[in-house]
Amino acid sequence: MTNHHINNKTKKRIREIKGDRCEDCGKENGPVDNPNERLQIHHRKPRWKGGPNRISNLRLLCKECHDKAHREYHKQKLKYIKKLYEELVGSRQYGKC
């Protein structure tokens, strides 16, 4: 998993502020030696929509809640791409190149 270059100071600070529990389901942070049980940092506003690495845009989620959040983002992104495609086709400029 990539963290989109969130610096260590920000990672430490968000864990201090948010605590050691998933913000969605309340699951506690897992052991350091098990990355799949550790809380993960998630962007509220996705990076693909211009979401920054500011603490106000970051959340701590367990793996299950993080995966669920990304499934929702992928649905949103697909909907956005479909809309752009329909606008392009509807503009009547598509295919005139």
N, C-alpha and C positions, 0 to 999 in steps of 0.2 A: 504494500500500500504506500502510496506517495503522500507526503504531507505538504506539497506545494511550497516547499522552502519556508516553513514556519520556523523561526529561529528558536533556539533552546530557551532563551529568556521568556519568550511568549508562551511556549509550551509549559514551562514551570509555573508561570503566573496563572494561566488558565486552570491548571490543576489545583492551585492554591485557592482560587476564587470559587471554582465549581465543586470542589471536594472530590472525594474518591468514590462517587456513585454515578451511574448512568443517569443522564438528565431525563430520559424518557421512562425507563422501567425501574430505576432505583438499584439495579444490580451493582454490587461492590466491585471495585477494581481487583483484578486477579494478580497472581504472583508475577514477579518480574521475569522469571524464567519461562513464562508461558505467554507469548505474544497474542495468542488467540483469546486469552482471558483478560487481557489488558484493555482499559478504556481507550478509545480512539478519538482523535480530534476531527470534528466535522464542521464544514462551512454551512452556516444558515442559508446565506445567499451563495449559490455555487460559483466557483471560479469562472465557469463558462459564461456566467451572466455578469461578470465583473465584481464578484464578491471579494472583499479584501481579507487579508490575514489579521485584521484587528480582533482583539478579544471580544468585542461586541458582536462579531460575526461568527464566532467559534463556539462549538458545543462539545461536551464530552459524552460519548455514547459507547455502549458495549457493542461487540461485534454484530450481534443480531439486530439491534436497533439501527446501527450504522448501515448495515446491508439493506434494511428496510427503507431507510431514508434515501439511499442511492437508487433503489428501484423506483421510488417516486420521482426522483430527479430525472431518471432515464425516460420515464413516461412523459414528463413535462418537456424534455428536450426533443423527443420524437414528435410531440404535438407541435412544438415550435417549428421544427424542420418541415413538417407537413404543411403548415400555414405558409411558410416562406415559398415552398414549392408551388402551392396553389396560387399565390400572388404572382409569382414569376410566370406561370402558365397563363394566368388571367390577364397579364399585362399585354398580351399579343406580340410582345417583342421576342418571346422565346422561339428559337428556331429560325430567326431572321438574320443570324450572323453569317 
